Amino acid sequence: MSCTEIQLHSLLTCPHCGFEKDEIMPTDACQYFYVCTSCQQRIQPKSGDCCVYCSYGTVKCPPMQQGNCCC
């Protein structure tokens, strides 16, 4: 993988029920809210994070991967 290649898949883990789901991250905006497909709870980023992927995903969001300080 080159330095400029951005990963778009992230495995999100619900902080409420632990359910994991592979999601494709948006490239044009941060995803601040996410509804778990298992428990239906709405999750949002931890304090200081820009999006749910940065808080609960295995891969940071595309803007963070590119070195931007926030979305």
N, CA, C and O atoms as a GROMACS GRO file, in nm:
protein
  284
    1MET      N    1   0.084  -0.117   0.000
    1MET     CA    2   0.000   0.000   0.000
    1MET      C    3   0.089   0.124   0.000
    1MET      O    4   0.185   0.131   0.076
    2SER      N    5   0.057   0.219  -0.084
    2SER     CA    6   0.136   0.342  -0.091
    2SER      C    7   0.095   0.434   0.022
    2SER      O    8  -0.007   0.413   0.087
    3CYS      N    9   0.175   0.538   0.044
    3CYS     CA   10   0.147   0.633   0.152
    3CYS      C   11   0.019   0.712   0.127
    3CYS      O   12  -0.043   0.759   0.222
    4THR      N   13  -0.022   0.726   0.002
    4THR     CA   14  -0.140   0.806  -0.028
    4THR      C   15  -0.267   0.725  -0.042
    4THR      O   16  -0.375   0.782  -0.061
    5GLU      N   17  -0.257   0.593  -0.034
    5GLU     CA   18  -0.375   0.509  -0.048
    5GLU      C   19  -0.458   0.514   0.080
    5GLU      O   20  -0.408   0.489   0.189
    6ILE      N   21  -0.584   0.548   0.064
    6ILE     CA   22  -0.674   0.562   0.178
    6ILE      C   23  -0.760   0.436   0.191
    6ILE      O   24  -0.816   0.388   0.093
    7GLN      N   25  -0.769   0.384   0.313
    7GLN     CA   26  -0.855   0.269   0.340
    7GLN      C   27  -0.996   0.320   0.367
    7GLN      O   28  -1.015   0.414   0.445
    8LEU      N   29  -1.094   0.260   0.303
    8LEU     CA   30  -1.232   0.303   0.318
    8LEU      C   31  -1.315   0.209   0.404
    8LEU      O   32  -1.426   0.244   0.443
    9HIS      N   33  -1.265   0.090   0.433
    9HIS     CA   34  -1.338  -0.005   0.517
    9HIS      C   35  -1.288   0.005   0.661
    9HIS      O   36  -1.168   0.015   0.686
   10SER      N   37  -1.381   0.002   0.754
   10SER     CA   38  -1.348   0.002   0.895
   10SER      C   39  -1.446  -0.090   0.968
   10SER      O   40  -1.566  -0.088   0.938
   11LEU      N   41  -1.397  -0.167   1.060
   11LEU     CA   42  -1.483  -0.255   1.140
   11LEU      C   43  -1.527  -0.176   1.263
   11LEU      O   44  -1.447  -0.151   1.354
   12LEU      N   45  -1.653  -0.138   1.266
   12LEU     CA   46  -1.709  -0.063   1.378
   12LEU      C   47  -1.756  -0.158   1.487
   12LEU      O   48  -1.819  -0.259   1.458
   13THR      N   49  -1.725  -0.126   1.612
   13THR     CA   50  -1.770  -0.204   1.726
   13THR      C   51  -1.861  -0.117   1.811
   13THR      O   52  -1.820  -0.012   1.859
   14CYS      N   53  -1.983  -0.161   1.830
   14CYS     CA   54  -2.080  -0.086   1.910
   14CYS      C   55  -2.036  -0.087   2.056
   14CYS      O   56  -2.011  -0.193   2.112
   15PRO      N   57  -2.027   0.031   2.119
   15PRO     CA   58  -1.987   0.036   2.260
   15PRO      C   59  -2.096  -0.012   2.355
   15PRO      O   60  -2.070  -0.036   2.473
   16HIS      N   61  -2.218  -0.025   2.305
   16HIS     CA   62  -2.331  -0.068   2.389
   16HIS      C   63  -2.344  -0.221   2.395
   16HIS      O   64  -2.362  -0.278   2.502
   17CYS      N   65  -2.335  -0.286   2.278
   17CYS     CA   66  -2.360  -0.431   2.275
   17CYS      C   67  -2.242  -0.513   2.223
   17CYS      O   68  -2.244  -0.635   2.232
   18GLY      N   69  -2.139  -0.446   2.170
   18GLY     CA   70  -2.022  -0.516   2.121
   18GLY      C   71  -2.034  -0.571   1.980
   18GLY      O   72  -1.941  -0.635   1.930
   19PHE      N   73  -2.148  -0.547   1.913
   19PHE     CA   74  -2.168  -0.594   1.777
   19PHE      C   75  -2.067  -0.528   1.684
   19PHE      O   76  -2.041  -0.408   1.695
   20GLU      N   77  -2.011  -0.606   1.593
   20GLU     CA   78  -1.914  -0.554   1.497
   20GLU      C   79  -1.971  -0.561   1.356
   20GLU      O   80  -2.036  -0.659   1.319
   21LYS      N   81  -1.946  -0.456   1.279
   21LYS     CA   82  -1.992  -0.454   1.141
   21LYS      C   83  -1.890  -0.380   1.054
   21LYS      O   84  -1.842  -0.273   1.089
   22ASP      N   85  -1.859  -0.441   0.940
   22ASP     CA   86  -1.770  -0.379   0.843
   22ASP      C   87  -1.849  -0.272   0.769
   22ASP      O   88  -1.953  -0.300   0.710
   23GLU      N   89  -1.799  -0.150   0.772
   23GLU     CA   90  -1.866  -0.038   0.706
   23GLU      C   91  -1.771   0.032   0.610
   23GLU      O   92  -1.649   0.029   0.627
   24ILE      N   93  -1.828   0.093   0.509
   24ILE     CA   94  -1.752   0.176   0.416
   24ILE      C   95  -1.767   0.320   0.461
   24ILE      O   96  -1.878   0.371   0.473
   25MET      N   97  -1.655   0.386   0.486
   25MET     CA   98  -1.656   0.522   0.537
   25MET      C   99  -1.681   0.622   0.425
   25MET      O  100  -1.635   0.602   0.313
   26PRO      N  101  -1.754   0.730   0.454
   26PRO     CA  102  -1.772   0.835   0.354
   26PRO      C  103  -1.639   0.908   0.335
   26PRO      O  104  -1.560   0.921   0.429
   27THR      N  105  -1.616   0.956   0.214
   27THR     CA  106  -1.492   1.028   0.187
   27THR      C  107  -1.511   1.179   0.189
   27THR      O  108  -1.414   1.254   0.193
   28ASP      N  109  -1.637   1.223   0.186
   28ASP     CA  110  -1.663   1.366   0.175
   28ASP      C  111  -1.715   1.430   0.302
   28ASP      O  112  -1.741   1.551   0.304
   29ALA      N  113  -1.731   1.353   0.410
   29ALA     CA  114  -1.781   1.407   0.536
   29ALA      C  115  -1.753   1.309   0.649
   29ALA      O  116  -1.733   1.190   0.626
   30CYS      N  117  -1.751   1.362   0.771
   30CYS     CA  118  -1.740   1.275   0.888
   30CYS      C  119  -1.877   1.220   0.923
   30CYS      O  120  -1.979   1.284   0.897
   31GLN      N  121  -1.878   1.103   0.982
   31GLN     CA  122  -2.004   1.045   1.027
   31GLN      C  123  -2.008   1.059   1.178
   31GLN      O  124  -1.945   0.983   1.251
   32TYR      N  125  -2.084   1.158   1.224
   32TYR     CA  126  -2.089   1.188   1.366
   32TYR      C  127  -2.182   1.093   1.441
   32TYR      O  128  -2.155   1.059   1.557
   33PHE      N  129  -2.290   1.050   1.378
   33PHE     CA  130  -2.384   0.957   1.440
   33PHE      C  131  -2.387   0.826   1.362
   33PHE      O  132  -2.366   0.824   1.240
   34TYR      N  133  -2.414   0.718   1.434
   34TYR     CA  134  -2.426   0.586   1.373
   34TYR      C  135  -2.526   0.507   1.456
   34TYR      O  136  -2.520   0.510   1.579
   35VAL      N  137  -2.618   0.438   1.391
   35VAL     CA  138  -2.715   0.354   1.462
   35VAL      C  139  -2.673   0.208   1.445
   35VAL      O  140  -2.662   0.158   1.333
   36CYS      N  141  -2.649   0.142   1.557
   36CYS     CA  142  -2.608   0.001   1.556
   36CYS      C  143  -2.719  -0.084   1.495
   36CYS      O  144  -2.836  -0.071   1.532
   37THR      N  145  -2.683  -0.170   1.402
   37THR     CA  146  -2.783  -0.254   1.338
   37THR      C  147  -2.828  -0.369   1.426
   37THR      O  148  -2.925  -0.438   1.394
   38SER      N  149  -2.758  -0.392   1.538
   38SER     CA  150  -2.796  -0.499   1.629
   38SER      C  151  -2.887  -0.448   1.741
   38SER      O  152  -2.998  -0.499   1.759
   39CYS      N  153  -2.840  -0.350   1.818
   39CYS     CA  154  -2.918  -0.303   1.934
   39CYS      C  155  -2.996  -0.175   1.909
   39CYS      O  156  -3.072  -0.130   1.995
   40GLN      N  157  -2.977  -0.115   1.791
   40GLN     CA  158  -3.048   0.007   1.750
   40GLN      C  159  -3.011   0.131   1.832
   40GLN      O  160  -3.081   0.232   1.825
   41GLN      N  161  -2.904   0.126   1.910
   41GLN     CA  162  -2.859   0.242   1.986
   41GLN      C  163  -2.783   0.337   1.894
   41GLN      O  164  -2.706   0.294   1.808
   42ARG      N  165  -2.805   0.465   1.914
   42ARG     CA  166  -2.732   0.566   1.838
   42ARG      C  167  -2.602   0.595   1.910
   42ARG      O  168  -2.602   0.626   2.030
   43ILE      N  169  -2.492   0.585   1.839
   43ILE     CA  170  -2.363   0.615   1.899
   43ILE      C  171  -2.307   0.740   1.835
   43ILE      O  172  -2.340   0.775   1.722
   44GLN      N  173  -2.221   0.807   1.910
   44GLN     CA  174  -2.152   0.924   1.859
   44GLN      C  175  -2.009   0.918   1.906
   44GLN      O  176  -1.977   0.838   1.995
   45PRO      N  177  -1.920   1.000   1.850
   45PRO     CA  178  -1.778   0.991   1.884
   45PRO      C  179  -1.751   1.018   2.032
   45PRO      O  180  -1.827   1.087   2.100
   46LYS      N  181  -1.640   0.963   2.079
   46LYS     CA  182  -1.592   0.997   2.212
   46LYS      C  183  -1.543   1.141   2.209
   46LYS      O  184  -1.509   1.194   2.104
   47SER      N  185  -1.541   1.203   2.324
   47SER     CA  186  -1.493   1.341   2.335
   47SER      C  187  -1.352   1.353   2.276
   47SER      O  188  -1.262   1.276   2.311
   48GLY      N  189  -1.334   1.449   2.188
   48GLY     CA  190  -1.204   1.470   2.125
   48GLY      C  191  -1.187   1.402   1.990
   48GLY      O  192  -1.093   1.434   1.917
   49ASP      N  193  -1.276   1.310   1.955
   49ASP     CA  194  -1.270   1.243   1.824
   49ASP      C  195  -1.366   1.312   1.728
   49ASP      O  196  -1.468   1.369   1.770
   50CYS      N  197  -1.334   1.307   1.599
   50CYS     CA  198  -1.416   1.378   1.501
   50CYS      C  199  -1.534   1.295   1.449
   50CYS      O  200  -1.632   1.352   1.400
   51CYS      N  201  -1.526   1.162   1.461
   51CYS     CA  202  -1.633   1.080   1.405
   51CYS      C  203  -1.636   0.942   1.472
   51CYS      O  204  -1.546   0.906   1.547
   52VAL      N  205  -1.741   0.867   1.443
   52VAL     CA  206  -1.756   0.734   1.504
   52VAL      C  207  -1.645   0.638   1.461
   52VAL      O  208  -1.609   0.548   1.536
   53TYR      N  209  -1.591   0.655   1.341
   53TYR     CA  210  -1.484   0.567   1.294
   53TYR      C  211  -1.356   0.589   1.374
   53TYR      O  212  -1.283   0.494   1.402
   54CYS      N  213  -1.328   0.714   1.410
   54CYS     CA  214  -1.209   0.743   1.490
   54CYS      C  215  -1.223   0.692   1.632
   54CYS      O  216  -1.123   0.661   1.698
   55SER      N  217  -1.346   0.682   1.682
   55SER     CA  218  -1.369   0.633   1.818
   55SER      C  219  -1.386   0.482   1.826
   55SER      O  220  -1.332   0.419   1.917
   56TYR      N  221  -1.460   0.423   1.733
   56TYR     CA  222  -1.501   0.282   1.747
   56TYR      C  223  -1.462   0.193   1.630
   56TYR      O  224  -1.499   0.076   1.626
   57GLY      N  225  -1.388   0.248   1.534
   57GLY     CA  226  -1.349   0.170   1.417
   57GLY      C  227  -1.207   0.120   1.424
   57GLY      O  228  -1.126   0.168   1.504
   58THR      N  229  -1.176   0.023   1.340
   58THR     CA  230  -1.040  -0.029   1.332
   58THR      C  231  -0.951   0.058   1.244
   58THR      O  232  -0.829   0.046   1.248
   59VAL      N  233  -1.013   0.147   1.165
   59VAL     CA  234  -0.940   0.237   1.076
   59VAL      C  235  -0.995   0.377   1.098
   59VAL      O  236  -1.117   0.397   1.102
   60LYS      N  237  -0.907   0.475   1.111
   60LYS     CA  238  -0.949   0.614   1.125
   60LYS      C  239  -1.015   0.663   0.996
   60LYS      O  240  -0.996   0.603   0.890
   61CYS      N  241  -1.092   0.769   1.004
   61CYS     CA  242  -1.163   0.823   0.888
   61CYS      C  243  -1.065   0.875   0.783
   61CYS      O  244  -0.950   0.905   0.815
   62PRO      N  245  -1.109   0.885   0.656
   62PRO     CA  246  -1.019   0.930   0.549
   62PRO      C  247  -0.947   1.063   0.575
   62PRO      O  248  -0.828   1.072   0.548
   63PRO      N  249  -1.014   1.168   0.627
   63PRO     CA  250  -0.940   1.291   0.654
   63PRO      C  251  -0.826   1.271   0.755
   63PRO      O  252  -0.719   1.329   0.739
   64MET      N  253  -0.849   1.191   0.858
   64MET     CA  254  -0.744   1.166   0.956
   64MET      C  255  -0.630   1.082   0.895
   64MET      O  256  -0.513   1.103   0.928
   65GLN      N  257  -0.665   0.990   0.806
   65GLN     CA  258  -0.562   0.910   0.738
   65GLN      C  259  -0.473   0.999   0.652
   65GLN      O  260  -0.354   0.971   0.633
   66GLN      N  261  -0.532   1.107   0.600
   66GLN     CA  262  -0.456   1.200   0.516
   66GLN      C  263  -0.377   1.301   0.597
   66GLN      O  264  -0.305   1.383   0.541
   67GLY      N  265  -0.389   1.295   0.729
   67GLY     CA  266  -0.312   1.384   0.814
   67GLY      C  267  -0.381   1.514   0.849
   67GLY      O  268  -0.320   1.603   0.906
   68ASN      N  269  -0.510   1.525   0.817
   68ASN     CA  270  -0.585   1.644   0.856
   68ASN      C  271  -0.618   1.631   1.004
   68ASN      O  272  -0.647   1.522   1.053
   69CYS      N  273  -0.613   1.743   1.075
   69CYS     CA  274  -0.637   1.737   1.220
   69CYS      C  275  -0.781   1.709   1.254
   69CYS      O  276  -0.810   1.658   1.362
   70CYS      N  277  -0.872   1.741   1.166
   70CYS     CA  278  -1.014   1.712   1.188
   70CYS      C  279  -1.087   1.709   1.055
   70CYS      O  280  -1.032   1.747   0.952
   71CYS      N  281  -1.210   1.664   1.059
   71CYS     CA  282  -1.286   1.651   0.936
   71CYS      C  283  -1.336   1.782   0.890
   71CYS      O  284  -1.402   1.790   0.787
   0.00000   0.00000   0.00000
